[in-house]
Amino acid sequence: MDLTLEAIGVLSPTELRNLRKLAGMTLRRLSQFSKISTAQLSSYETGSNGLLPEQLRTCEKILLAAARERSQALSKLLTPENEMAEAS
């Protein structure tokens, strides 16, 4: 991680991409939620352009919430009650 980014507590380009993928979100969808253009987000993820720390914090909040929702949905699908209901 870039020490400058680490010092201000924001996501590096690789971390942003990994968290976005973990959350199951496309660049377009993140753009819609964050009000940051898809081109800006893509440029940041590839390391060719920067984002403001406040923009990165917004993305992080959105992606963490999406990842949490996705995790909860997957957990519900994998619970024994659902497996038993499907078997009957």
N, CA, C and O atoms as a GROMACS GRO file, in nm:
protein
  352
    1MET      N    1   0.084  -0.119   0.000
    1MET     CA    2   0.000   0.000   0.000
    1MET      C    3   0.088   0.124   0.000
    1MET      O    4   0.191   0.128   0.066
    2ASP      N    5   0.047   0.222  -0.073
    2ASP     CA    6   0.117   0.349  -0.078
    2ASP      C    7   0.113   0.413   0.061
    2ASP      O    8   0.006   0.423   0.122
    3LEU      N    9   0.228   0.454   0.112
    3LEU     CA   10   0.235   0.511   0.247
    3LEU      C   11   0.150   0.637   0.262
    3LEU      O   12   0.096   0.663   0.369
    4THR      N   13   0.139   0.715   0.155
    4THR     CA   14   0.055   0.834   0.160
    4THR      C   15  -0.090   0.795   0.182
    4THR      O   16  -0.160   0.854   0.265
    5LEU      N   17  -0.136   0.696   0.106
    5LEU     CA   18  -0.274   0.650   0.122
    5LEU      C   19  -0.296   0.588   0.259
    5LEU      O   20  -0.399   0.610   0.323
    6GLU      N   21  -0.199   0.512   0.304
    6GLU     CA   22  -0.210   0.449   0.436
    6GLU      C   23  -0.217   0.554   0.545
    6GLU      O   24  -0.293   0.539   0.641
    7ALA      N   25  -0.140   0.660   0.532
    7ALA     CA   26  -0.137   0.765   0.634
    7ALA      C   27  -0.270   0.836   0.646
    7ALA      O   28  -0.307   0.879   0.756
    8ILE      N   29  -0.344   0.849   0.535
    8ILE     CA   30  -0.473   0.917   0.544
    8ILE      C   31  -0.589   0.820   0.554
    8ILE      O   32  -0.704   0.861   0.558
    9GLY      N   33  -0.559   0.689   0.557
    9GLY     CA   34  -0.660   0.588   0.583
    9GLY      C   35  -0.760   0.566   0.470
    9GLY      O   36  -0.879   0.551   0.496
   10VAL      N   37  -0.713   0.565   0.346
   10VAL     CA   38  -0.802   0.538   0.234
   10VAL      C   39  -0.753   0.418   0.155
   10VAL      O   40  -0.639   0.373   0.171
   11LEU      N   41  -0.840   0.366   0.070
   11LEU     CA   42  -0.810   0.246  -0.007
   11LEU      C   43  -0.714   0.273  -0.121
   11LEU      O   44  -0.725   0.374  -0.191
   12SER      N   45  -0.620   0.183  -0.139
   12SER     CA   46  -0.532   0.188  -0.256
   12SER      C   47  -0.613   0.145  -0.378
   12SER      O   48  -0.723   0.090  -0.362
   13PRO      N   49  -0.562   0.168  -0.498
   13PRO     CA   50  -0.634   0.122  -0.617
   13PRO      C   51  -0.665  -0.028  -0.615
   13PRO      O   52  -0.776  -0.069  -0.649
   14THR      N   53  -0.569  -0.108  -0.577
   14THR     CA   54  -0.590  -0.254  -0.572
   14THR      C   55  -0.693  -0.290  -0.466
   14THR      O   56  -0.778  -0.376  -0.489
   15GLU      N   57  -0.687  -0.226  -0.351
   15GLU     CA   58  -0.784  -0.254  -0.246
   15GLU      C   59  -0.926  -0.215  -0.288
   15GLU      O   60  -1.022  -0.287  -0.259
   16LEU      N   61  -0.937  -0.103  -0.357
   16LEU     CA   62  -1.069  -0.061  -0.405
   16LEU      C   63  -1.125  -0.164  -0.502
   16LEU      O   64  -1.241  -0.205  -0.489
   17ARG      N   65  -1.045  -0.207  -0.598
   17ARG     CA   66  -1.091  -0.306  -0.695
   17ARG      C   67  -1.128  -0.438  -0.626
   17ARG      O   68  -1.233  -0.496  -0.656
   18ASN      N   69  -1.044  -0.484  -0.535
   18ASN     CA   70  -1.073  -0.610  -0.465
   18ASN      C   71  -1.201  -0.601  -0.382
   18ASN      O   72  -1.281  -0.695  -0.382
   19LEU      N   73  -1.220  -0.491  -0.313
   19LEU     CA   74  -1.340  -0.474  -0.232
   19LEU      C   75  -1.463  -0.463  -0.322
   19LEU      O   76  -1.568  -0.518  -0.289
   20ARG      N   77  -1.451  -0.394  -0.434
   20ARG     CA   78  -1.563  -0.382  -0.528
   20ARG      C   79  -1.603  -0.519  -0.581
   20ARG      O   80  -1.722  -0.551  -0.588
   21LYS      N   81  -1.505  -0.600  -0.617
   21LYS     CA   82  -1.534  -0.734  -0.668
   21LYS      C   83  -1.594  -0.823  -0.559
   21LYS      O   84  -1.687  -0.900  -0.585
   22LEU      N   85  -1.541  -0.812  -0.439
   22LEU     CA   86  -1.595  -0.888  -0.327
   22LEU      C   87  -1.741  -0.852  -0.300
   22LEU      O   88  -1.823  -0.937  -0.266
   23ALA      N   89  -1.773  -0.725  -0.317
   23ALA     CA   90  -1.910  -0.677  -0.296
   23ALA      C   91  -2.000  -0.713  -0.414
   23ALA      O   92  -2.122  -0.695  -0.406
   24GLY      N   93  -1.942  -0.763  -0.523
   24GLY     CA   94  -2.020  -0.800  -0.639
   24GLY      C   95  -2.075  -0.680  -0.714
   24GLY      O   96  -2.183  -0.685  -0.772
   25MET      N   97  -2.000  -0.572  -0.713
   25MET     CA   98  -2.046  -0.448  -0.773
   25MET      C   99  -1.963  -0.413  -0.896
   25MET      O  100  -1.840  -0.426  -0.894
   26THR      N  101  -2.029  -0.368  -1.000
   26THR     CA  102  -1.959  -0.322  -1.119
   26THR      C  103  -1.914  -0.178  -1.100
   26THR      O  104  -1.962  -0.108  -1.010
   27LEU      N  105  -1.822  -0.134  -1.185
   27LEU     CA  106  -1.781   0.006  -1.181
   27LEU      C  107  -1.901   0.098  -1.207
   27LEU      O  108  -1.915   0.202  -1.143
   28ARG      N  109  -1.984   0.058  -1.300
   28ARG     CA  110  -2.102   0.139  -1.332
   28ARG      C  111  -2.194   0.156  -1.211
   28ARG      O  112  -2.242   0.265  -1.182
   29ARG      N  113  -2.217   0.047  -1.140
   29ARG     CA  114  -2.305   0.052  -1.022
   29ARG      C  115  -2.242   0.137  -0.912
   29ARG      O  116  -2.311   0.218  -0.849
   30LEU      N  117  -2.113   0.119  -0.889
   30LEU     CA  118  -2.045   0.200  -0.788
   30LEU      C  119  -2.050   0.348  -0.828
   30LEU      O  120  -2.067   0.435  -0.743
   31SER      N  121  -2.037   0.374  -0.955
   31SER     CA  122  -2.046   0.511  -1.005
   31SER      C  123  -2.183   0.571  -0.974
   31SER      O  124  -2.193   0.686  -0.932
   32GLN      N  125  -2.287   0.494  -0.995
   32GLN     CA  126  -2.423   0.542  -0.968
   32GLN      C  127  -2.442   0.576  -0.820
   32GLN      O  128  -2.501   0.679  -0.786
   33PHE      N  129  -2.392   0.490  -0.733
   33PHE     CA  130  -2.408   0.513  -0.589
   33PHE      C  131  -2.318   0.625  -0.537
   33PHE      O  132  -2.359   0.702  -0.450
   34SER      N  133  -2.198   0.633  -0.590
   34SER     CA  134  -2.100   0.728  -0.536
   34SER      C  135  -2.102   0.865  -0.603
   34SER      O  136  -2.046   0.961  -0.550
   35LYS      N  137  -2.168   0.873  -0.719
   35LYS     CA  138  -2.170   0.998  -0.797
   35LYS      C  139  -2.030   1.036  -0.848
   35LYS      O  140  -2.000   1.153  -0.868
   36ILE      N  141  -1.946   0.934  -0.868
   36ILE     CA  142  -1.813   0.951  -0.926
   36ILE      C  143  -1.819   0.881  -1.062
   36ILE      O  144  -1.869   0.769  -1.071
   37SER      N  145  -1.769   0.945  -1.165
   37SER     CA  146  -1.782   0.886  -1.298
   37SER      C  147  -1.712   0.750  -1.307
   37SER      O  148  -1.615   0.723  -1.237
   38THR      N  149  -1.766   0.666  -1.394
   38THR     CA  150  -1.707   0.535  -1.418
   38THR      C  151  -1.563   0.550  -1.466
   38THR      O  152  -1.476   0.472  -1.428
   39ALA      N  153  -1.539   0.650  -1.550
   39ALA     CA  154  -1.403   0.674  -1.601
   39ALA      C  155  -1.307   0.708  -1.488
   39ALA      O  156  -1.195   0.658  -1.485
   40GLN      N  157  -1.350   0.792  -1.395
   40GLN     CA  158  -1.264   0.828  -1.281
   40GLN      C  159  -1.234   0.705  -1.195
   40GLN      O  160  -1.120   0.684  -1.155
   41LEU      N  161  -1.337   0.626  -1.167
   41LEU     CA  162  -1.318   0.505  -1.086
   41LEU      C  163  -1.223   0.408  -1.154
   41LEU      O  164  -1.133   0.353  -1.091
   42SER      N  165  -1.244   0.387  -1.283
   42SER     CA  166  -1.159   0.297  -1.359
   42SER      C  167  -1.014   0.346  -1.361
   42SER      O  168  -0.921   0.268  -1.343
   43SER      N  169  -0.997   0.475  -1.382
   43SER     CA  170  -0.862   0.533  -1.383
   43SER      C  171  -0.794   0.516  -1.248
   43SER      O  172  -0.673   0.490  -1.242
   44TYR      N  173  -0.869   0.529  -1.140
   44TYR     CA  174  -0.810   0.510  -1.008
   44TYR      C  175  -0.769   0.364  -0.989
   44TYR      O  176  -0.659   0.336  -0.941
   45GLU      N  177  -0.857   0.272  -1.025
   45GLU     CA  178  -0.828   0.130  -1.007
   45GLU      C  179  -0.705   0.086  -1.087
   45GLU      O  180  -0.632  -0.004  -1.045
   46THR      N  181  -0.682   0.148  -1.200
   46THR     CA  182  -0.565   0.111  -1.280
   46THR      C  183  -0.442   0.192  -1.243
   46THR      O  184  -0.334   0.169  -1.297
   47GLY      N  185  -0.457   0.284  -1.150
   47GLY     CA  186  -0.344   0.361  -1.101
   47GLY      C  187  -0.304   0.478  -1.188
   47GLY      O  188  -0.198   0.538  -1.167
   48SER      N  189  -0.387   0.511  -1.284
   48SER     CA  190  -0.349   0.620  -1.375
   48SER      C  191  -0.404   0.755  -1.332
   48SER      O  192  -0.370   0.857  -1.393
   49ASN      N  193  -0.487   0.759  -1.231
   49ASN     CA  194  -0.543   0.884  -1.184
   49ASN      C  195  -0.581   0.870  -1.038
   49ASN      O  196  -0.597   0.758  -0.988
   50GLY      N  197  -0.595   0.979  -0.970
   50GLY     CA  198  -0.628   0.975  -0.828
   50GLY      C  199  -0.771   1.014  -0.800
   50GLY      O  200  -0.840   1.069  -0.887
   51LEU      N  201  -0.815   0.986  -0.679
   51LEU     CA  202  -0.943   1.032  -0.628
   51LEU      C  203  -0.917   1.107  -0.499
   51LEU      O  204  -0.815   1.085  -0.433
   52LEU      N  205  -1.007   1.193  -0.463
   52LEU     CA  206  -0.995   1.265  -0.336
   52LEU      C  207  -1.021   1.169  -0.220
   52LEU      O  208  -1.098   1.074  -0.234
   53PRO      N  209  -0.956   1.193  -0.106
   53PRO     CA  210  -0.980   1.106   0.009
   53PRO      C  211  -1.128   1.093   0.044
   53PRO      O  212  -1.173   0.985   0.082
   54GLU      N  213  -1.204   1.201   0.033
   54GLU     CA  214  -1.348   1.193   0.066
   54GLU      C  215  -1.422   1.104  -0.034
   54GLU      O  216  -1.516   1.035   0.003
   55GLN      N  217  -1.380   1.104  -0.161
   55GLN     CA  218  -1.440   1.016  -0.260
   55GLN      C  219  -1.409   0.869  -0.228
   55GLN      O  220  -1.494   0.782  -0.242
   56LEU      N  221  -1.287   0.844  -0.186
   56LEU     CA  222  -1.248   0.707  -0.150
   56LEU      C  223  -1.322   0.658  -0.027
   56LEU      O  224  -1.362   0.542  -0.020
   57ARG      N  225  -1.340   0.746   0.069
   57ARG     CA  226  -1.415   0.707   0.189
   57ARG      C  227  -1.561   0.676   0.154
   57ARG      O  228  -1.619   0.582   0.208
   58THR      N  229  -1.619   0.754   0.063
   58THR     CA  230  -1.755   0.728   0.017
   58THR      C  231  -1.763   0.591  -0.049
   58THR      O  232  -1.853   0.512  -0.020
   59CYS      N  233  -1.670   0.562  -0.138
   59CYS     CA  234  -1.666   0.432  -0.205
   59CYS      C  235  -1.651   0.318  -0.104
   59CYS      O  236  -1.718   0.215  -0.114
   60GLU      N  237  -1.564   0.338  -0.008
   60GLU     CA  238  -1.541   0.235   0.094
   60GLU      C  239  -1.670   0.206   0.170
   60GLU      O  240  -1.704   0.089   0.192
   61LYS      N  241  -1.741   0.309   0.212
   61LYS     CA  242  -1.867   0.289   0.286
   61LYS      C  243  -1.969   0.213   0.201
   61LYS      O  244  -2.034   0.121   0.250
   62ILE      N  245  -1.982   0.254   0.076
   62ILE     CA  246  -2.077   0.189  -0.015
   62ILE      C  247  -2.040   0.041  -0.034
   62ILE      O  248  -2.126  -0.046  -0.026
   63LEU      N  249  -1.913   0.016  -0.060
   63LEU     CA  250  -1.870  -0.120  -0.088
   63LEU      C  251  -1.876  -0.211   0.035
   63LEU      O  252  -1.910  -0.328   0.023
   64LEU      N  253  -1.843  -0.157   0.151
   64LEU     CA  254  -1.853  -0.238   0.273
   64LEU      C  255  -1.998  -0.276   0.302
   64LEU      O  256  -2.027  -0.388   0.342
   65ALA      N  257  -2.089  -0.182   0.281
   65ALA     CA  258  -2.232  -0.211   0.302
   65ALA      C  259  -2.279  -0.317   0.202
   65ALA      O  260  -2.352  -0.408   0.239
   66ALA      N  261  -2.238  -0.305   0.076
   66ALA     CA  262  -2.276  -0.402  -0.027
   66ALA      C  263  -2.217  -0.539   0.003
   66ALA      O  264  -2.284  -0.641  -0.015
   67ALA      N  265  -2.093  -0.543   0.048
   67ALA     CA  266  -2.029  -0.671   0.082
   67ALA      C  267  -2.099  -0.736   0.201
   67ALA      O  268  -2.117  -0.858   0.203
   68ARG      N  269  -2.138  -0.656   0.298
   68ARG     CA  270  -2.211  -0.708   0.414
   68ARG      C  271  -2.345  -0.768   0.371
   68ARG      O  272  -2.380  -0.878   0.414
   69GLU      N  273  -2.419  -0.697   0.286
   69GLU     CA  274  -2.547  -0.747   0.236
   69GLU      C  275  -2.528  -0.876   0.157
   69GLU      O  276  -2.606  -0.970   0.172
   70ARG      N  277  -2.426  -0.880   0.075
   70ARG     CA  278  -2.400  -1.000  -0.005
   70ARG      C  279  -2.365  -1.118   0.084
   70ARG      O  280  -2.410  -1.230   0.060
   71SER      N  281  -2.285  -1.093   0.186
   71SER     CA  282  -2.247  -1.198   0.280
   71SER      C  283  -2.369  -1.253   0.354
   71SER      O  284  -2.383  -1.374   0.371
   72GLN      N  285  -2.457  -1.164   0.397
   72GLN     CA  286  -2.578  -1.206   0.468
   72GLN      C  287  -2.669  -1.288   0.377
   72GLN      O  288  -2.725  -1.389   0.420
   73ALA      N  289  -2.683  -1.246   0.252
   73ALA     CA  290  -2.765  -1.320   0.157
   73ALA      C  291  -2.708  -1.459   0.132
   73ALA      O  292  -2.783  -1.557   0.125
   74LEU      N  293  -2.577  -1.468   0.118
   74LEU     CA  294  -2.514  -1.599   0.098
   74LEU      C  295  -2.530  -1.688   0.220
   74LEU      O  296  -2.552  -1.808   0.208
   75SER      N  297  -2.518  -1.629   0.338
   75SER     CA  298  -2.534  -1.706   0.461
   75SER      C  299  -2.674  -1.765   0.471
   75SER      O  300  -2.692  -1.880   0.513
   76LYS      N  301  -2.773  -1.687   0.432
   76LYS     CA  302  -2.911  -1.736   0.435
   76LYS      C  303  -2.930  -1.852   0.338
   76LYS      O  304  -3.001  -1.948   0.368
   77LEU      N  305  -2.867  -1.843   0.224
   77LEU     CA  306  -2.878  -1.951   0.125
   77LEU      C  307  -2.812  -2.079   0.173
   77LEU      O  308  -2.853  -2.189   0.134
   78LEU      N  309  -2.711  -2.066   0.257
   78LEU     CA  310  -2.634  -2.182   0.299
   78LEU      C  311  -2.672  -2.238   0.435
   78LEU      O  312  -2.607  -2.330   0.485
   79THR      N  313  -2.776  -2.183   0.496
   79THR     CA  314  -2.817  -2.232   0.629
   79THR      C  315  -2.885  -2.368   0.616
   79THR      O  316  -2.947  -2.397   0.514
   80PRO      N  317  -2.873  -2.451   0.719
   80PRO     CA  318  -2.935  -2.584   0.715
   80PRO      C  319  -3.086  -2.580   0.693
   80PRO      O  320  -3.140  -2.670   0.630
   81GLU      N  321  -3.157  -2.477   0.744
   81GLU     CA  322  -3.301  -2.470   0.725
   81GLU      C  323  -3.336  -2.464   0.577
   81GLU      O  324  -3.429  -2.531   0.532
   82ASN      N  325  -3.261  -2.385   0.501
   82ASN     CA  326  -3.287  -2.374   0.358
   82ASN      C  327  -3.255  -2.504   0.286
   82ASN      O  328  -3.324  -2.541   0.192
   83GLU      N  329  -3.151  -2.573   0.328
   83GLU     CA  330  -3.115  -2.700   0.266
   83GLU      C  331  -3.223  -2.804   0.292
   83GLU      O  332  -3.258  -2.881   0.203
   84MET      N  333  -3.277  -2.805   0.414
   84MET     CA  334  -3.382  -2.902   0.448
   84MET      C  335  -3.511  -2.868   0.373
   84MET      O  336  -3.580  -2.959   0.328
   85ALA      N  337  -3.545  -2.741   0.360
   85ALA     CA  338  -3.667  -2.702   0.289
   85ALA      C  339  -3.658  -2.739   0.141
   85ALA      O  340  -3.759  -2.778   0.081
   86GLU      N  341  -3.540  -2.727   0.083
   86GLU     CA  342  -3.522  -2.762  -0.056
   86GLU      C  343  -3.531  -2.912  -0.077
   86GLU      O  344  -3.574  -2.957  -0.183
   87ALA      N  345  -3.491  -2.990   0.023
   87ALA     CA  346  -3.492  -3.136   0.010
   87ALA      C  347  -3.633  -3.191   0.015
   87ALA      O  348  -3.658  -3.300  -0.036
   88SER      N  349  -3.727  -3.119   0.076
   88SER     CA  350  -3.864  -3.173   0.088
   88SER      C  351  -3.953  -3.138  -0.026
   88SER      O  352  -4.069  -3.178  -0.028
   0.00000   0.00000   0.00000
